[in-house]
Amino acid sequence: MFKNMKLSNKIRLGFSSILIIAVVLGIVAIANMTRSGSNAKKLDNDYVPAVSITGEFLKSLNVIILNIRSYGLSENSNYYDNYVKESENANKILTNFEEFAKDNKTVPELKDLVGNIKVSFSDYQKLIEETKTINLKIDEGRNTMNTAASDFMVDANAYLQSQTAKFYEENNKNSGAKALADRVDKITMINNVIDYGNSLRLANYKGQALREIKDIEASLAIFTKIEEEIKKLQAVTKQEANLQQLDKISASGEAYKKEMEE
């Protein structure tokens, strides 16, 4: 049939076919453009803001993590203050994120994800506050130990000065070799107490600096040596003032030991 058609009809038919194909292609193109435009709108309104807010929160979270790590290692309160300031910003970002997720119909699971992030961040903040509480307790313990150590050394040096003065006094009076030897023994023992005290503080601070609990626990054995020397001194000391000094040294040592054990 097509062979018997006139040329003009063939041309019309061919043109009509091209026109129909063009119309179909146009419809397909318009449909694709409409779909692309819809996808682009979703991308612009739903996905891009979510990515942007996530980026803001991650940036804030990195600042928080850096300051908290620094605070944990150095116990410098300035890092904690920086964390507090940045956490306010992070919470604002999460609040905005939560509001955005409520209205996001394209990504409905975003609401649950943001909720999980808020819970995790809240748990993280609780741990930070626990760390602060522990650090404050450690600071209080250090202050107590410093006071006890200072009292320990004051009374030990007072006892040493007293015995040294008496040694020179007895030497000038020619009190005899035994009296001088006894006085030297007392001076030697109180010097041992002072040396043990210094060794104990050094071992304690070294253990804290290196965060080695075993070193701190091992240094507790020094208290036994201190107590042994004090008992020897108490057995040969006669002056009430000196006996009181020894009692104070012992009490200061016990206070220091208690804080170390806690």
Backbone hydrogen bonds, N-H to C=O, Kabsch-Sander energy under -0.5 kcal/mol:
donor,donor_aa,acceptor,acceptor_aa,energy
5,M,1,M,-0.6
5,M,2,F,-0.6
10,K,6,K,-2.4
11,I,7,L,-2.7
12,R,8,S,-2.4
13,L,9,N,-3.1
14,G,10,K,-2.8
15,F,11,I,-2.8
16,S,12,R,-2.8
17,S,13,L,-2.5
18,I,14,G,-2.5
19,L,15,F,-2.8
20,I,16,S,-2.9
21,I,17,S,-2.8
22,A,18,I,-2.8
23,V,19,L,-2.7
24,V,20,I,-2.9
25,L,21,I,-3.0
26,G,22,A,-2.6
27,I,23,V,-2.9
28,V,24,V,-2.9
29,A,25,L,-3.0
30,I,26,G,-3.1
31,A,27,I,-2.8
32,N,28,V,-2.7
33,M,29,A,-2.9
34,T,30,I,-2.8
35,R,31,A,-2.6
36,S,32,N,-3.1
37,G,33,M,-3.0
38,S,34,T,-2.2
39,N,35,R,-2.6
40,A,36,S,-2.9
41,K,37,G,-2.1
42,K,38,S,-2.3
43,L,39,N,-2.9
44,D,40,A,-2.4
45,N,41,K,-2.8
46,D,42,K,-3.1
47,Y,42,K,-1.4
48,V,43,L,-2.8
50,A,46,D,-0.7
51,V,47,Y,-2.4
52,S,48,V,-2.5
53,I,49,P,-2.9
54,T,50,A,-2.3
55,G,51,V,-2.2
56,E,52,S,-2.0
57,F,53,I,-2.4
58,L,54,T,-2.6
59,K,55,G,-2.1
60,S,56,E,-2.2
61,L,57,F,-2.9
62,N,58,L,-2.2
63,V,59,K,-1.5
64,I,60,S,-2.0
65,I,61,L,-2.8
66,L,62,N,-2.2
67,N,63,V,-2.1
68,I,64,I,-2.6
69,R,65,I,-2.5
70,S,66,L,-2.0
71,Y,67,N,-2.4
72,G,68,I,-2.8
73,L,69,R,-1.9
74,S,70,S,-2.7
75,E,71,Y,-2.6
77,S,75,E,-0.6
79,Y,76,N,-1.3
80,Y,76,N,-0.8
81,D,77,S,-2.4
82,N,78,N,-2.0
83,Y,79,Y,-1.9
84,V,80,Y,-2.4
85,K,81,D,-2.1
86,E,82,N,-2.3
87,S,83,Y,-2.9
88,E,84,V,-1.3
89,N,85,K,-1.1
90,A,86,E,-2.3
91,N,87,S,-2.5
92,K,88,E,-1.7
93,I,89,N,-2.1
94,L,90,A,-2.2
95,T,91,N,-2.1
96,N,92,K,-2.4
97,F,93,I,-2.5
98,E,94,L,-2.5
99,E,95,T,-2.1
100,F,96,N,-2.3
101,A,97,F,-2.5
102,K,98,E,-1.6
103,D,99,E,-1.0
104,N,101,A,-0.8
105,K,103,D,-0.9
110,L,107,V,-1.7
111,K,108,P,-1.1
113,L,109,E,-2.0
114,V,110,L,-2.6
115,G,111,K,-2.0
116,N,112,D,-2.4
117,I,113,L,-2.1
118,K,114,V,-2.4
119,V,115,G,-2.0
120,S,116,N,-2.5
121,F,117,I,-2.8
122,S,118,K,-2.2
123,D,119,V,-2.3
124,Y,120,S,-2.2
125,Q,121,F,-2.1
126,K,122,S,-1.9
127,L,123,D,-2.0
128,I,124,Y,-1.8
129,E,125,Q,-2.1
130,E,126,K,-2.1
131,T,127,L,-2.2
132,K,128,I,-2.2
133,T,129,E,-2.3
134,I,130,E,-2.3
135,N,131,T,-2.6
136,L,132,K,-2.6
137,K,133,T,-2.0
138,I,134,I,-2.5
139,D,135,N,-2.5
140,E,136,L,-2.3
141,G,137,K,-2.4
142,R,138,I,-2.6
143,N,139,D,-2.5
144,T,140,E,-2.3
145,M,141,G,-2.7
146,N,142,R,-3.0
147,T,143,N,-2.2
148,A,144,T,-2.6
149,A,145,M,-3.1
150,S,146,N,-2.3
151,D,147,T,-2.5
152,F,148,A,-2.5
153,M,149,A,-2.4
154,V,150,S,-2.4
155,D,151,D,-2.5
156,A,152,F,-2.2
157,N,153,M,-2.7
158,A,154,V,-2.0
159,Y,155,D,-2.3
160,L,156,A,-2.4
161,Q,157,N,-2.8
162,S,158,A,-2.1
163,Q,159,Y,-2.4
164,T,160,L,-2.6
165,A,161,Q,-2.5
166,K,162,S,-2.0
167,F,163,Q,-2.0
168,Y,164,T,-2.0
169,E,165,A,-2.0
170,E,166,K,-2.9
171,N,167,F,-2.3
172,N,168,Y,-2.2
173,K,169,E,-1.3
174,N,171,N,-0.9
175,S,170,E,-2.5
180,L,176,G,-1.9
181,A,177,A,-2.8
182,D,178,K,-2.7
183,R,179,A,-2.0
184,V,180,L,-2.4
185,D,181,A,-2.2
186,K,182,D,-1.9
187,I,183,R,-2.3
188,T,184,V,-2.8
189,M,185,D,-2.5
190,I,186,K,-2.6
191,N,187,I,-1.9
192,N,188,T,-1.9
193,V,189,M,-2.1
194,I,190,I,-2.2
195,D,191,N,-2.7
196,Y,192,N,-2.9
197,G,193,V,-2.3
198,N,194,I,-2.4
199,S,195,D,-2.5
200,L,196,Y,-2.5
201,R,197,G,-2.2
202,L,198,N,-2.3
203,A,199,S,-2.5
204,N,200,L,-2.5
205,Y,201,R,-2.6
206,K,202,L,-2.2
207,G,203,A,-2.3
208,Q,204,N,-2.0
209,A,205,Y,-2.7
210,L,206,K,-2.5
211,R,207,G,-0.6
212,E,207,G,-2.5
213,I,211,R,-0.7
216,I,212,E,-1.4
217,E,213,I,-2.8
218,A,214,K,-2.3
219,S,215,D,-1.6
220,L,216,I,-0.6
220,L,217,E,-0.8
221,A,218,A,-1.4
222,I,219,S,-1.8
223,F,220,L,-1.3
224,T,220,L,-0.5
224,T,221,A,-0.7
225,K,221,A,-0.9
226,I,222,I,-2.1
227,E,223,F,-2.7
228,E,224,T,-2.1
229,E,225,K,-2.1
230,I,226,I,-2.3
231,K,227,E,-2.4
232,K,228,E,-1.8
233,L,229,E,-2.2
234,Q,230,I,-2.9
235,A,231,K,-1.6
236,V,232,K,-0.9
236,V,233,L,-0.7
237,T,233,L,-1.2
243,L,239,Q,-2.1
244,Q,240,E,-2.3
245,Q,241,A,-1.7
246,L,242,N,-2.1
247,D,243,L,-2.1
248,K,244,Q,-2.3
249,I,245,Q,-2.4
250,S,246,L,-2.4
251,A,247,D,-2.4
252,S,248,K,-2.7
253,G,249,I,-2.2
254,E,250,S,-2.1
255,A,251,A,-2.2
256,Y,252,S,-2.2
257,K,253,G,-2.5
258,K,254,E,-2.5
259,E,255,A,-1.7
260,M,256,Y,-1.9
261,E,257,K,-2.4
262,E,258,K,-1.5
